[in-house]
């Protein structure tokens, strides 16, 4: 996705120290979209997504939570290091290294992290904040928040209360939501059995014969979607925040 800054007199607001709201002519100062509307300049970059991206969370399809911001920054970071953080770490400037630690800490080698954040107490704080942001975006089954809430509402609307409750009984019984809260999505994503294996009835997993995608629930919302479409959409919410 692209991060756009509205232009006032051909200058993007990201380059202005201040501006009057009236100068926006009713437009949002920043937007995120696959294609930017006229009047916006593409300012996509690691540092700009960190500076301005949080302020537009929730404003666009597919950019609803912190992990969506994380996704975009990860894409930019991995592009700059050519998918090899260890070998090409120094392709990032000092601030980009700090941002990488903030958003994709699990991908950063411990030695690189220690070189960026030299104080052990600060590293603990960084790690706690990283874990908190990820968990908050994934959501909580007990509090019904985040992406977990979205998949619950989506599934109830697609297959009705009786069948959706049957699905959630199986998911909760096997602890798949708790595993997801902790960061495990599935065998292909993490190397561990997880919720995506159940949703997709993945071949070679425990759920190959009885996962959601292989069941016979009717889709009741008039969309014409198949149950396979529903399962794929749920995985897209779980893994990519596309909702």
C-alpha positions as CSV (number, residue, x, y, z in Angstrom):
1,X,0.0,0.0,0.0
2,X,1.0,3.6,-0.5
3,X,1.2,6.4,2.0
4,X,0.0,9.7,0.6
5,X,0.4,13.2,1.9
6,X,-2.0,15.9,0.7
7,X,-0.3,18.7,-1.2
8,X,-0.9,22.3,-0.3
9,X,0.4,24.6,-3.0
10,X,2.2,21.5,-4.4
11,X,4.0,20.9,-1.1
12,X,3.1,17.7,0.7
13,X,1.9,18.4,4.3
14,X,4.6,16.1,5.5
15,X,7.1,18.7,4.5
16,X,5.3,21.6,6.2
17,X,6.0,22.7,9.8
18,X,2.4,23.8,10.1
19,X,-0.7,24.4,8.0
20,X,-4.3,25.5,8.5
21,X,-7.0,22.8,8.4
22,X,-8.9,25.0,5.9
23,X,-6.1,24.6,3.4
24,X,-6.9,20.9,3.2
25,X,-10.2,21.7,1.4
26,X,-11.9,18.9,3.4
27,X,-9.3,16.3,2.5
28,X,-7.5,14.1,5.0
29,X,-3.8,15.2,5.4
30,X,-2.6,11.6,5.1
31,X,-4.1,8.5,3.4
32,X,-3.2,4.9,2.8
33,X,-4.4,3.3,-0.4
34,X,-3.3,1.0,-3.2
35,X,-3.8,3.9,-5.6
36,X,-3.5,7.5,-4.4
37,X,-6.1,10.0,-5.4
38,X,-5.2,13.2,-7.2
39,X,-3.8,15.8,-4.9
40,X,-1.7,13.4,-2.9
41,X,2.0,12.8,-3.1
42,X,3.4,9.3,-2.5
43,X,5.6,9.6,0.6
44,X,5.9,5.8,1.2
45,X,9.0,5.0,3.1
46,X,10.1,3.4,6.4
47,X,10.5,6.6,8.3
48,X,7.3,8.2,7.0
49,X,5.2,5.1,7.7
50,X,6.5,5.3,11.2
51,X,5.9,9.0,11.6
52,X,2.5,9.2,10.0
53,X,1.1,5.7,9.5
54,X,-0.3,5.3,12.9
55,X,-2.6,8.3,12.5
56,X,-4.4,6.7,9.5
57,X,-4.9,3.3,11.0
58,X,-8.6,2.3,10.6
59,X,-9.2,4.7,7.7
60,X,-8.7,2.2,4.8
61,X,-9.6,-1.4,3.9
62,X,-6.7,-3.6,4.7
63,X,-5.1,-1.0,7.0
64,X,-7.1,-1.3,10.2
65,X,-4.7,-2.2,13.0
66,X,-1.0,-2.0,14.1
67,X,0.0,-5.2,12.4
68,X,-1.1,-3.7,9.1
69,X,1.3,-0.9,9.7
70,X,3.9,-3.5,10.7
71,X,3.3,-5.3,7.4
72,X,4.0,-2.2,5.3
73,X,7.2,-1.3,7.3
74,X,8.3,-4.9,7.1
75,X,7.9,-4.9,3.3
76,X,10.0,-1.7,3.0
77,X,12.7,-2.9,5.4
78,X,13.0,-6.3,3.7
79,X,13.1,-4.7,0.3
80,X,15.9,-2.4,1.4
81,X,18.0,-5.3,2.9
82,X,17.1,-7.6,-0.1
83,X,15.5,-10.1,2.3
84,X,18.7,-10.6,4.3
85,X,18.7,-8.5,7.5
86,X,21.9,-10.1,8.8
87,X,24.0,-9.5,5.6
88,X,22.6,-6.2,4.6
89,X,21.7,-4.5,7.9
90,X,23.9,-1.5,7.1
91,X,21.8,-0.7,4.1
92,X,19.4,0.9,6.7
93,X,20.3,4.2,8.3
94,X,20.4,4.6,12.1
95,X,16.7,5.6,12.4
96,X,15.5,2.9,10.0
97,X,17.4,0.3,12.2
98,X,15.5,1.7,15.2
99,X,12.2,1.5,13.4
100,X,12.9,-2.1,12.2
101,X,13.5,-3.1,15.8
102,X,10.2,-1.4,16.8
103,X,8.1,-3.1,14.2
104,X,9.8,-6.4,13.2
105,X,11.8,-7.3,16.3
106,X,11.3,-11.0,15.9
107,X,13.2,-10.8,12.6
108,X,16.2,-8.8,14.0
109,X,19.2,-10.9,15.1
110,X,19.9,-10.4,18.8
111,X,23.4,-8.9,18.1
112,X,21.9,-6.3,15.8
113,X,19.2,-5.4,18.3
114,X,21.8,-5.1,21.1
115,X,23.9,-2.8,18.9
116,X,20.9,-0.5,18.3
117,X,19.5,-0.5,21.8
118,X,22.5,-0.8,24.1
119,X,20.8,-0.5,27.4
120,X,19.4,-3.9,28.6
121,X,16.4,-2.2,30.4
122,X,15.5,-0.4,27.2
123,X,15.6,-3.6,25.3
124,X,13.1,-5.1,27.7
125,X,10.8,-2.1,27.2
126,X,11.1,-2.4,23.5
127,X,10.3,-6.1,23.6
128,X,7.3,-5.6,25.9
129,X,5.9,-2.8,23.6
130,X,6.4,-5.0,20.5
131,X,4.6,-7.9,22.2
132,X,1.8,-5.7,23.4
133,X,1.2,-4.1,20.0
134,X,1.1,-7.5,18.3
135,X,-1.2,-9.0,20.8
136,X,-3.6,-6.0,20.8
137,X,-3.9,-6.2,17.0
138,X,-4.5,-10.0,17.0
139,X,-7.0,-9.5,19.8
140,X,-8.3,-11.5,22.7
141,X,-10.8,-14.3,22.8
142,X,-11.8,-13.6,26.3
143,X,-12.4,-9.9,25.7
144,X,-13.4,-10.3,22.1
145,X,-11.2,-7.6,20.5
146,X,-8.9,-7.1,17.5
147,X,-8.8,-9.5,14.6
148,X,-10.3,-12.3,16.7
149,X,-13.4,-10.1,17.1
150,X,-13.5,-9.5,13.3
151,X,-13.3,-13.2,12.4
152,X,-16.0,-14.0,14.9
153,X,-18.4,-11.3,13.5
154,X,-17.5,-12.3,9.9
155,X,-18.1,-16.0,10.5
156,X,-21.5,-15.5,12.3
157,X,-22.6,-13.4,9.4
158,X,-21.5,-15.9,6.8
159,X,-22.7,-19.3,8.3
160,X,-25.1,-18.3,11.1
161,X,-25.0,-18.6,14.8
162,X,-25.4,-22.4,15.2
163,X,-22.7,-23.3,12.8
164,X,-20.4,-20.5,13.8
165,X,-20.6,-21.6,17.5
166,X,-19.8,-25.1,16.5
167,X,-16.7,-23.9,14.7
168,X,-15.6,-21.7,17.7
169,X,-16.2,-24.7,20.0
170,X,-13.7,-26.7,18.1
171,X,-11.2,-23.8,17.8
172,X,-11.4,-23.0,21.5
173,X,-11.3,-26.6,22.5
174,X,-8.0,-27.0,20.7
175,X,-6.6,-23.8,22.1
176,X,-6.1,-22.3,18.6
177,X,-7.2,-18.8,19.6
178,X,-4.8,-18.8,22.5
179,X,-2.0,-19.9,20.2
180,X,-2.9,-17.2,17.8
181,X,-2.9,-14.6,20.5
182,X,0.6,-15.7,21.3
183,X,1.7,-15.4,17.6
184,X,1.1,-18.9,16.1
185,X,-0.9,-18.9,12.9
186,X,-0.2,-22.3,11.4
187,X,2.3,-24.8,10.0
188,X,3.1,-22.9,6.9
189,X,3.4,-19.6,8.7
190,X,5.3,-20.7,11.8
191,X,6.0,-24.4,11.6
192,X,3.4,-25.1,14.3
193,X,-0.1,-26.3,14.1
194,X,-2.5,-23.3,14.3
195,X,-5.8,-21.7,13.4
196,X,-5.0,-21.3,9.7
197,X,-4.5,-25.1,9.4
198,X,-8.0,-25.5,10.9
199,X,-9.6,-22.9,8.7
200,X,-8.0,-24.2,5.5
201,X,-8.3,-27.9,6.4
202,X,-4.7,-28.1,5.4
203,X,-3.4,-31.4,3.9
204,X,-1.0,-33.2,6.1
205,X,-2.2,-31.6,9.3
206,X,-4.5,-32.8,12.1
207,X,-7.4,-30.8,10.5
208,X,-7.1,-32.1,6.9
209,X,-10.3,-34.1,7.2
210,X,-12.4,-31.9,9.5
211,X,-11.2,-28.3,9.1
212,X,-13.6,-25.5,8.2
213,X,-12.9,-25.5,4.5
214,X,-13.9,-29.1,4.2
215,X,-17.2,-28.9,6.0
216,X,-20.6,-28.5,4.5
217,X,-22.1,-25.4,6.1
218,X,-24.2,-23.3,3.8
219,X,-23.2,-19.6,3.3
220,X,-26.3,-17.7,4.2
221,X,-25.6,-14.0,3.5
222,X,-26.5,-14.1,-0.2
223,X,-23.0,-13.2,-1.3
224,X,-22.6,-16.3,-3.5
225,X,-19.4,-17.2,-1.6
226,X,-18.5,-20.8,-1.1
227,X,-17.3,-22.1,2.3
228,X,-13.8,-22.2,0.7
229,X,-14.1,-18.4,0.0
230,X,-15.1,-17.8,3.6
231,X,-12.1,-19.9,4.9
232,X,-9.7,-18.0,2.7
233,X,-11.1,-14.6,3.8
234,X,-10.7,-15.6,7.4
235,X,-7.1,-16.5,6.9
236,X,-6.6,-13.2,5.1
237,X,-7.9,-11.4,8.2
238,X,-5.8,-13.6,10.6
239,X,-2.5,-13.2,8.8
240,X,-2.8,-10.0,6.8
241,X,-5.4,-7.8,8.5
242,X,-7.4,-7.6,5.3
243,X,-10.8,-6.4,6.5
